[in-house]
Amino acid sequence: MARILVVDDEKNLRLVVQKELARIGHEVEVAMNGEEAWGLLEDRDFDVMLSDINMPKLDGMALLRRLSENLADPPEVIMLTGQATVETAIEAMKLGAYDYLTKPYRINELTMLVSQAAEKHELKTDNQRMKAQIQRTSSSMPDIVAESPQMKEILRLVKRVAPSDTSVLITGESGTGKELIAQAIHRLSDRSDKTFIDLNCAALQDTLLESELFGHEEGAFSGAGKRKLGLFEIADGGTLFLDEVMEMPPALQSKLLRALETRTFFRVGGVKKVEVDVRLVAATNRSSRQAVEEGVFRSDLLYRINSFEINIPPLRERREDIEPLARHLLKQIASPNSPDLAQEAIDSLVSYKWSGNVRQLRNCLERAVLLCDDGRITRRELAPEVVYERSEPKVSVSYGEPSEHSTNGFQNASPTSLKDIERQQILHALEKTGWHRGKTAELLGISPSTLYRRLREYELDAS
């Protein structure tokens, strides 16, 4: 089906053409002159326009010229006339007309030409989308490791919801793999042969986010040198994944809600309505109920995107996944010669709390791959916080001010326990600063050189 505009001042002729084209499945609108046609062209997109040349107010050649000069994505134009000349044919082709028909013409000839023109316009649009998609193409989705009961249940839910067009909200802490679940939903859906487009709503400024999501017209704002297709348009027929959706500004939330409800939107600076067929999958690491209560997210938009919710538990709550996930990540990081994991390293990985979840685990393994010898990762190659965090008891002693939970401090510690307490306190400070040595020294109230000496003395400097 193509969207076709028929422009002719002869009422009977345009109605016959409209009826015949609609009969074979096209969506057809009509206009009696160029001015009326231009109003329709400004309001919506068409794939093909059939236009008479001799018309009152604005003739076909003037309409074709205006269309080629003012529309960034004009329809393919077939010129129709009862007074054909070589000069007008050449002029029409120079202005971008697809073809030229002389009245009277056979309806079969016209319908075949319309189909060819519509196919050309579709190829041009697909080419635009493909170019935009290539710029955003990421690597193919890795397999999802699911040894724990929680992850097996999540994959069961994914398989149930994927074939539908239901909007899905994926919740969970940062680094748990929400985007992988979104990709799995897309790959198991009927839209798998179409595009999967992702956007992090927290990564862009408010004004840029609207342009990235809905696109903009040429001259819409300073620096908008040409029309840009938005991700909603690029994802037409496929899936749009909005990560950190709760960070979207309130003004843009209302536009997103309307786009989801009507399946239409306007580009920034545009007056022409764009129609899309997009499935939305969203993700957030925030509490949706809290975001609504605090007024940072619209409740009606939440109901629209949260038709089906999937919650991914943090890695520390599904420790069965840690070892197979670590081996899987090592193959990605160091394939084909990925190192082996010693049992002591596995024990440390499984025991650690992983506040950064899978993302933190991957970073830890990347470091270990660089440091390991003989194709084997031991505890020595792991990040110090992973090695030492699990076995040391927490104490409430600090440098400087005594802790409110401890009245003894360092003063009453015995010589044999002083080093243990100091070592643990350094570890605690390192964890609070993300193992930033300068900030740790400042937090402890000691010089960086003193801290470095202590790290070597207590064998905490694994780098």
Residue pairs with C-beta under 8 A, 6 or more apart in sequence:
1 25
1 26
1 27
2 26
2 27
2 47
2 48
2 114
2 115
2 118
2 121
2 122
3 26
3 27
3 29
3 44
3 45
3 46
3 47
3 48
4 21
4 26
4 27
4 28
4 29
4 46
4 47
4 48
4 49
4 50
4 114
4 118
5 28
5 29
5 30
5 31
5 37
5 40
5 41
5 46
5 48
5 49
5 50
5 75
6 14
6 17
6 18
6 21
6 28
6 29
6 30
6 31
6 49
6 50
7 14
7 30
7 31
7 32
7 33
7 34
7 36
7 37
7 49
7 50
7 51
7 52
7 55
7 60
7 63
8 14
8 17
8 30
8 32
8 50
8 51
8 52
8 55
8 80
9 32
9 33
9 52
9 54
9 55
9 56
10 52
11 32
14 30
14 32
15 30
16 107
17 28
17 50
17 107
17 110
18 28
18 30
20 107
20 110
20 111
21 28
21 111
21 114
22 28
24 111
26 114
26 118
29 40
29 46
31 37
31 39
31 40
32 55
33 55
33 56
33 57
33 58
34 51
34 55
34 57
34 58
34 59
34 60
34 62
34 63
34 66
35 57
35 58
37 49
37 51
37 58
37 63
38 58
38 63
38 66
38 67
40 46
41 49
41 67
41 71
41 75
42 271
42 272
43 271
43 272
43 273
44 272
44 273
44 275
45 73
45 75
45 272
45 274
45 275
46 75
47 75
47 76
47 117
47 118
47 121
47 122
48 75
48 76
48 77
48 78
48 98
48 114
48 117
48 118
48 121
49 67
49 75
49 76
49 77
49 78
50 77
50 78
50 80
50 110
50 114
51 60
51 63
51 64
51 77
51 78
51 79
51 80
52 60
52 80
52 81
53 59
53 60
53 61
53 79
53 80
53 81
53 83
53 88
53 92
54 60
54 81
54 82
54 83
58 66
60 79
60 80
60 81
61 88
61 91
61 92
61 95
64 77
64 79
64 92
64 95
64 96
64 97
65 95
67 74
67 75
67 77
68 74
68 95
68 96
72 217
72 218
72 226
72 227
73 124
73 125
73 128
73 227
74 96
75 121
76 98
76 117
76 118
76 120
76 121
77 92
77 96
77 97
77 98
78 97
78 98
78 99
78 100
78 101
78 110
78 113
78 114
78 117
79 88
79 89
79 92
79 97
79 99
79 100
79 101
80 101
80 103
80 105
81 88
81 100
81 101
81 102
81 103
82 102
82 103
82 104
84 100
84 102
89 100
92 100
93 100
98 113
98 117
98 120
99 113
99 117
101 109
101 110
101 113
128 229
129 195
129 229
129 233
129 234
129 236
132 229
132 234
133 195
133 197
133 234
136 197
136 198
136 234
138 198
141 180
141 183
141 184
141 187
142 180
142 328
142 332
143 328
144 151
144 155
144 177
144 180
144 181
144 184
145 151
145 321
145 324
145 325
145 328
146 152
146 154
146 155
146 321
147 320
147 321
147 324
148 318
148 319
148 320
148 321
149 320
150 313
150 317
150 318
151 318
151 321
154 181
154 310
154 312
155 184
157 308
157 310
158 181
158 184
158 185
158 188
158 310
159 188
161 168
161 185
161 308
161 310
162 184
162 185
162 186
162 187
162 188
162 189
163 188
163 189
163 190
164 189
165 279
166 307
166 308
167 260
167 279
167 280
167 281
167 282
167 304
167 305
167 306
167 307
167 308
168 182
168 185
168 280
168 281
168 282
168 307
168 308
168 309
168 310
169 245
169 281
169 282
169 283
169 284
169 288
169 302
169 305
169 306
169 307
169 308
169 309
169 310
170 178
170 181
170 182
170 281
170 282
170 283
170 284
170 309
170 310
170 311
170 312
171 178
171 283
171 284
171 285
171 288
171 309
171 310
171 311
171 312
172 178
172 283
172 285
172 311
172 312
172 313
172 314
173 285
173 312
173 314
173 357
174 285
174 356
174 357
174 359
175 356
175 357
175 358
175 359
175 360
176 312
176 313
176 314
176 315
176 357
176 358
177 312
177 357
177 358
178 243
178 283
178 285
178 312
179 198
179 241
179 243
179 283
181 310
181 312
182 196
182 198
182 239
182 241
182 281
182 283
183 196
183 241
185 239
185 281
186 192
186 196
186 238
186 239
186 241
186 279
186 281
187 196
189 239
189 279
191 237
191 238
191 239
191 279
194 235
194 236
194 237
194 238
194 239
195 234
195 235
195 236
195 237
195 238
195 239
196 235
196 238
196 239
196 241
197 231
197 234
197 235
197 238
197 239
197 240
197 241
198 240
198 241
198 242
198 243
199 212
199 213
199 231
199 240
199 241
199 242
199 243
200 243
200 244
201 209
201 242
201 243
201 244
201 245
201 246
201 247
201 248
202 243
202 244
202 247
203 244
204 212
206 249
206 251
206 252
207 221
209 248
209 249
209 252
210 252
210 255
210 268
211 220
211 221
211 224
211 228
211 230
211 268
212 230
212 231
213 230
213 231
213 232
213 252
213 256
214 230
214 232
214 233
214 255
214 259
214 265
214 266
214 267
214 268
215 227
215 228
215 229
215 230
215 232
215 233
215 267
215 268
215 270
215 274
216 224
216 227
216 228
216 230
216 267
216 268
216 269
216 270
217 224
217 227
217 267
217 268
217 269
217 270
218 224
218 225
218 226
218 227
219 269
220 267
220 268
220 269
220 270
221 268
221 269
224 268
224 269
227 267
230 265
230 267
231 240
232 240
232 259
232 265
232 274
232 276
232 278
233 274
233 276
235 276
235 278
236 276
236 277
236 278
237 277
237 278
238 278
238 279
239 278
239 279
239 280
239 281
240 278
240 279
240 280
240 281
241 281
241 282
241 283
242 248
242 280
242 281
242 282
242 283
243 282
243 283
244 283
244 284
244 285
245 282
245 283
245 284
245 305
246 284
246 286
246 288
246 291
246 296
246 297
248 256
248 297
250 296
250 298
253 297
253 298
253 301
254 298
254 301
255 265
256 301
257 298
257 300
257 301
257 304
258 265
259 265
259 276
260 280
260 304
260 305
261 304
263 275
263 276
263 277
263 278
264 273
264 274
264 275
264 276
265 273
265 274
265 276
266 272
266 273
266 274
267 274
280 305
282 305
284 291
288 297
288 302
288 306
291 297
291 302
292 298
292 299
292 302
314 354
314 357
315 321
315 322
315 325
315 354
315 357
315 358
315 361
316 353
316 354
316 355
319 350
322 349
322 350
322 354
322 361
323 341
323 346
323 349
323 350
325 358
325 361
326 341
326 346
326 349
326 361
326 365
327 338
327 341
329 358
329 361
329 362
329 365
330 338
330 339
330 341
330 365
330 369
330 377
331 338
333 362
333 365
333 366
333 369
334 369
337 375
338 369
339 368
339 369
339 372
339 375
339 376
339 377
340 375
340 376
340 377
341 349
341 376
341 377
342 376
342 377
342 378
342 379
344 378
344 379
345 368
345 377
345 378
345 379
345 381
345 382
348 379
348 382
348 386
348 387
348 390
349 361
349 364
349 382
349 386
351 390
352 385
352 386
352 389
352 390
353 389
354 360
354 361
356 363
364 382
364 383
364 386
365 377
367 381
367 382
367 383
368 377
368 381
368 382
368 383
369 377
371 380
371 381
371 462
372 378
372 381
379 387
380 462
381 462
382 462
383 435
383 462
384 427
384 430
384 435
384 460
384 461
384 462
385 427
385 430
385 431
385 435
387 462
388 427
388 460
389 427
389 431
392 423
392 424
392 427
393 424
394 424
394 428
395 406
395 421
395 424
395 425
395 428
396 403
396 404
396 405
396 406
397 403
397 406
397 409
397 410
397 421
397 425
398 425
399 425
399 444
399 445
399 446
400 444
400 445
402 409
403 409
410 418
410 421
410 422
413 421
419 458
422 454
422 458
423 454
423 458
423 460
425 444
426 440
426 444
426 451
426 454
426 455
426 458
426 460
427 460
429 440
429 443
429 444
430 440
430 460
432 440
432 443
433 439
433 440
433 443
437 448
437 451
437 452
437 455
438 448
440 451
441 447
441 448
441 450
441 451
444 451
446 454
452 461
454 460
455 461
